Amino acid sequence: MEHYDVVIVGSGHGAAQAAIALRQAGHEAPILMVSRDRNPPYERPPLSKEYLSGDKPFERIMLRPEAFWAERDVELRLGCNVNEVDPDAHVLSLSDGGQVTYRKLIWAAGGDPRRLSCSGADYAGIHTIRSRRDVDLLRGDLETGSDGAARRAVIVGAGYIGLEAAASLRKLGCTVTVIEMLDRVMARVAGEELSDFYAAEHRAHGVDLRLDTAVEKIAGTGDRVSGVVLSTGETLACDVVIVGIGIVPSVGPLIAAGAAGSNGVDVDEYCRTSLDDVYAIGDCAAHANPYADQAVIRLESVQNANDMANTAARAIMGDKREYDAVPWFWSNQYDLRLQTVGISYGHDDAVLRGDPALRKFSIVYLREGRVIALDCVNNTRDYAQGRKLVEVRAVIERERLADSEIALKDML
């Protein structure tokens, strides 16, 4: 049975950064990275944007050249799942039939795309966007039209993934309809004003947005999707369906081993699970977040994955520092770059800075008069300067916040 000092499960941003941080901190013992993905670590955000549209080849979204990992003595075992964790013996049972032991385990397995649960959800031509393989299969479907015409796509879900995919497919010339069961786009991550702006942008680019609408079932011809039947009774003919309705955290083996958690796996301020010597980071790790009033949440972002990786690596190296990082996110759609800092959930007021008609503006979110988050569209200056306002929960008069001629850095 092979032994590794640290085993990292997953190969996304958090997994890669954990290995890098350990080596940078002077860790010299063997590290193993186990991942069901068959590719060395690569960026995930471009999958629904530049990689889907063909603007970036895979080589340009790799986090490091493949040789980087061998040079730093990080062993990659790809195309392999962890089936079982024995936390007492510190043993992992793998899908290739092997077993390995560890001193410390970092679980960075992310999540699986949530699937449709309706009739017809298993037809060919139904896609998700979570891995390189997912997008390669989708791109293959988009290129196989028998008549050479633009493909007809239905996207289920109007969050970041769904809307980014819609923008990419419109760039490729596809006909796109987006189905969202809530009454606005990006409803879980943005305020109403921003939702309305992005809905108008997508419609201006030819996307058919259907809000307050659910999918009843998927229609097919033979074994392949041919349409989406809506709750209204209407059937939308299509060639492909993309499902972007969130993820299910990949923590089954940890929970089966006794780890605490309901929505993912629970971790403390050092990213430790309730199992001895087991850490969890990234999309699957539920933690009390200071920027969400200490609510226990999961954050699905590159920032969170990287910062949690650094926290876990430091703790393993004996340099324990509590995780306390300002959340930030971004989304590219058409020529719009949305940058978010903080968590706007639970805000009771929102202040607009700038003019949405000029396609450069910010929205500042307040709770009880304090700045808790900003959404910045094509406005990197506000995004960069607004971070400090979020960190200190600044109290600033609405009139000053609304004056885009006053720099946010001058409001502290």
Residue pairs with C-beta under 8 A, 6 or more apart in sequence:
1 91
1 99
1 100
1 101
2 32
2 98
2 99
2 100
2 101
3 30
3 100
3 101
3 102
4 29
4 30
4 31
4 32
4 75
4 100
4 101
4 102
4 103
5 27
5 29
5 30
5 31
5 102
5 103
5 104
6 22
6 27
6 29
6 30
6 31
6 32
6 102
6 103
6 104
6 105
6 106
6 316
7 31
7 32
7 33
7 34
7 92
7 100
7 102
7 104
7 105
7 106
8 15
8 18
8 19
8 31
8 32
8 33
8 34
8 106
8 108
9 15
9 34
9 35
9 82
9 92
9 105
9 106
9 107
9 108
9 109
10 33
10 34
10 35
10 107
10 108
10 109
10 110
10 282
11 33
11 35
11 37
11 39
11 40
11 41
11 76
11 78
12 41
12 44
12 108
12 110
12 282
12 283
12 305
13 41
13 43
13 44
13 63
13 282
13 302
13 305
13 306
13 309
14 108
14 110
14 281
14 282
14 283
14 305
14 306
14 308
14 309
15 33
15 35
15 41
15 106
15 108
15 282
15 309
16 33
16 41
16 63
16 64
16 309
17 305
17 306
17 309
17 310
17 313
18 106
18 108
18 281
18 309
18 312
18 313
19 31
19 33
19 69
19 72
19 74
20 72
21 309
21 310
21 313
21 314
22 31
22 313
22 316
22 317
23 31
23 72
23 74
25 313
25 314
25 317
25 319
26 317
27 313
27 316
27 317
29 103
30 73
30 75
31 73
31 74
31 75
32 74
32 75
32 77
32 100
32 102
33 41
33 69
33 74
33 75
33 76
33 77
34 77
34 80
34 81
34 82
34 92
34 94
34 100
35 76
35 77
35 78
35 79
35 80
36 79
36 80
36 81
36 95
37 78
37 79
37 131
37 132
37 133
38 78
38 79
38 133
39 58
39 78
39 132
40 62
40 63
40 64
40 66
40 69
40 76
40 78
41 62
41 63
41 64
41 69
42 58
42 61
42 62
42 63
42 132
43 61
43 62
43 63
43 302
44 130
44 302
45 302
45 330
46 56
46 61
47 61
47 129
47 130
47 131
47 132
47 134
47 135
48 129
48 135
48 160
48 161
48 164
48 165
48 168
48 244
49 55
49 164
49 167
49 168
49 332
50 56
50 61
51 58
51 61
51 132
51 135
52 129
52 135
52 138
52 139
52 165
52 168
52 169
53 168
53 171
53 172
54 139
54 172
58 132
69 75
69 76
77 94
77 96
80 94
80 95
80 96
81 94
81 95
82 92
82 93
82 94
82 95
82 109
82 253
83 93
83 94
83 95
83 253
84 92
84 93
84 253
84 256
84 257
85 91
85 92
85 93
85 105
85 253
85 254
85 256
85 257
85 275
85 278
86 92
86 93
86 257
87 257
87 258
87 259
87 275
87 276
87 277
87 278
89 101
90 101
90 102
90 103
90 105
90 277
91 99
91 100
91 101
91 102
92 99
92 100
92 101
92 102
92 105
93 99
94 100
102 277
103 277
104 277
104 278
104 279
104 316
105 277
105 278
105 279
106 279
106 280
106 281
106 309
106 312
106 316
107 251
107 254
107 265
107 273
107 278
107 279
107 280
107 281
107 284
107 285
108 280
108 281
108 282
108 284
108 305
108 309
109 250
109 251
109 284
110 130
110 247
110 249
110 250
110 282
110 283
110 284
111 130
111 247
111 248
111 249
111 250
111 283
111 284
111 300
112 130
112 247
112 248
112 250
113 128
113 129
113 130
113 134
113 243
113 244
113 246
113 247
113 248
114 243
114 245
114 246
114 247
114 248
115 121
115 128
115 243
116 126
116 156
116 215
116 218
116 243
116 245
118 215
118 216
118 217
118 218
119 217
119 218
120 217
120 218
120 219
120 220
120 225
121 218
123 218
123 220
123 223
123 224
123 225
124 223
124 224
124 225
125 141
125 224
125 225
125 239
125 240
125 241
126 218
126 225
126 240
126 241
126 243
127 134
127 137
127 138
127 141
127 240
127 241
127 242
127 243
128 134
128 242
128 243
128 244
129 135
129 138
129 161
129 165
129 242
129 244
130 247
138 240
138 242
141 151
141 239
141 240
142 151
142 153
142 169
142 172
142 174
142 240
145 151
145 239
150 172
150 173
150 174
150 175
151 169
151 174
151 175
151 239
151 240
152 174
152 175
152 237
152 238
152 239
152 240
153 169
153 174
153 175
153 176
153 177
153 238
153 239
153 240
153 241
153 242
154 176
154 177
154 178
154 179
154 228
154 236
154 238
154 240
154 241
154 242
155 162
155 165
155 166
155 169
155 176
155 177
155 178
155 179
155 241
155 242
155 244
156 162
156 179
156 215
156 228
156 241
156 242
156 243
156 244
156 245
157 178
157 179
157 180
157 243
157 244
157 245
157 246
158 178
158 179
158 180
158 182
158 184
158 185
158 186
158 187
158 209
158 211
159 185
159 186
159 188
159 189
159 244
159 245
159 246
160 186
160 189
160 329
160 331
161 244
162 178
162 180
162 242
162 244
163 178
163 185
163 186
163 198
163 202
163 331
163 333
164 331
164 332
164 333
165 242
165 244
166 176
166 178
166 202
166 207
166 333
167 202
167 205
167 332
167 333
167 334
169 176
170 176
170 205
170 206
170 207
175 206
176 206
176 207
176 208
177 207
177 208
177 209
177 210
177 236
177 238
178 185
178 202
178 207
178 208
178 209
178 210
179 210
179 213
179 214
179 215
179 228
179 230
180 187
180 209
180 210
180 211
180 212
180 213
181 212
181 213
181 214
182 188
182 211
182 212
183 211
183 212
184 192
184 195
184 196
184 199
184 211
185 195
185 198
185 199
185 202
185 209
185 211
186 194
186 195
186 198
187 195
189 329
189 340
189 344
190 198
190 344
190 375
191 344
191 347
191 350
191 363
191 365
191 375
193 350
193 352
193 356
193 363
194 338
194 363
194 375
194 377
197 356
197 377
198 333
198 336
199 209
199 211
201 333
201 334
201 336
202 209
202 333
203 209
205 334
210 230
213 230
213 231
213 232
214 230
214 231
215 228
215 229
215 230
215 231
216 229
216 230
216 231
216 233
217 229
218 225
218 227
218 228
218 229
218 241
219 225
219 226
219 227
219 228
219 229
219 235
220 226
220 227
225 238
225 239
225 240
225 241
226 237
226 238
227 235
227 236
227 237
227 238
228 235
228 236
228 238
228 241
229 235
230 236
247 283
247 300
249 263
249 264
249 265
249 283
249 284
249 298
250 284
251 259
251 261
251 264
251 265
251 280
251 284
254 261
254 265
254 273
254 275
254 278
254 280
255 261
255 265
257 275
258 274
258 275
259 265
259 266
259 273
259 274
259 275
259 278
259 280
260 266
260 273
260 274
261 273
261 286
262 286
263 286
263 296
263 298
264 280
264 283
264 284
264 285
264 286
264 298
265 273
265 280
265 284
265 285
265 286
266 273
266 274
266 286
266 287
266 296
267 273
267 279
267 280
267 281
267 285
267 286
267 287
267 308
268 287
269 287
269 288
269 322
269 323
269 324
270 279
270 311
270 312
270 315
270 320
270 321
270 322
270 323
271 279
271 280
271 281
271 285
271 287
271 308
271 311
271 312
271 315
271 323
272 278
272 279
272 312
272 315
273 279
273 280
279 312
279 315
279 316
281 305
281 308
281 309
281 311
281 312
282 304
282 305
282 308
282 309
283 298
283 299
283 300
283 304
283 305
284 298
285 298
285 308
286 296
286 297
286 298
287 296
287 297
287 298
287 308
287 323
288 294
288 295
288 296
289 295
289 296
289 297
289 299
289 327
289 343
290 324
291 326
291 327
291 342
291 343
291 372
291 390
292 343
292 345
292 346
293 346
299 327
301 327
301 328
301 329
303 325
303 327
303 328
303 329
304 325
304 327
307 323
307 325
308 323
311 321
311 322
311 323
314 320
314 321
315 321
326 341
326 342
326 387
326 390
326 391
327 341
327 342
327 343
328 339
328 340
328 341
328 342
328 387
329 339
329 340
330 337
330 338
330 339
330 340
331 337
331 338
332 338
335 359
335 378
336 359
336 377
336 378
337 377
337 378
337 380
338 375
338 376
338 377
339 375
339 376
339 379
339 380
339 383
340 373
340 374
340 375
340 376
340 383
341 373
341 374
341 376
341 383
341 386
341 387
341 390
342 365
342 371
342 372
342 373
342 374
342 386
342 390
343 372
343 373
344 350
344 365
344 372
344 373
344 375
346 367
346 372
347 365
347 366
347 367
347 372
347 373
348 366
348 367
348 368
349 365
349 366
349 367
349 369
349 398
350 363
350 364
350 365
350 366
351 363
351 364
351 366
351 398
351 401
351 402
352 361
352 362
352 363
352 402
353 361
353 362
353 363
353 364
353 379
353 382
353 401
353 402
353 403
353 404
354 360
354 361
354 362
354 379
354 404
355 361
356 377
359 377
359 378
360 377
360 378
360 379
361 376
361 377
361 378
361 379
361 404
362 374
362 375
362 376
362 377
362 379
362 382
362 383
362 386
362 404
363 374
363 375
364 371
364 373
364 374
364 386
364 389
364 401
365 371
365 372
365 373
365 374
365 375
366 372
366 398
369 395
370 393
370 394
370 395
371 386
371 389
371 390
371 393
371 394
371 395
371 396
371 401
372 390
372 393
373 390
374 382
374 383
374 386
374 389
374 390
376 382
376 383
376 386
381 407
381 408
382 408
385 407
385 408
385 409
386 408
388 394
388 408
388 409
388 412
389 396
389 408
389 411
389 412
392 412
394 411
394 412
396 411
400 406
400 411
401 411
